[in-house]
């Protein structure tokens, strides 16, 4: 993992947990980070280099995010 990313994530986790520690509350929060890449050129579903069709696209991405939010 990139050292800058590691420092950012550990700092963000410490910053977000600080209010709970100060208040004496012990609660667990789950944070999910999603990373997408190259969506600007793939708004609609397309084919892979192997010819497999109907993959990707923003609609499929949005559907998956909705499923994860329900979990």
C-alpha positions, 0 to 999 in steps of 0.5 A: 500500500502506498505510504501516503494512503496508509498515513491518510487512512490511519489518520482518518480512522484516528480522527473519526474515533476521537469523539467517541473516545473523549465522550467515553462511548464505546461504539463500533462504526463500519466505514466502507471505502469504494474505489472505481476506476475509468468510469468516464469512458464506460458509462454504458455496458461494454465488452471485454477484450475477450468479447464477453459482453454486457459488463460494467456501466454506471447503472450496474455500479449504482445497483451494486452500491445500493445492494451494499448499502442494504447490507 
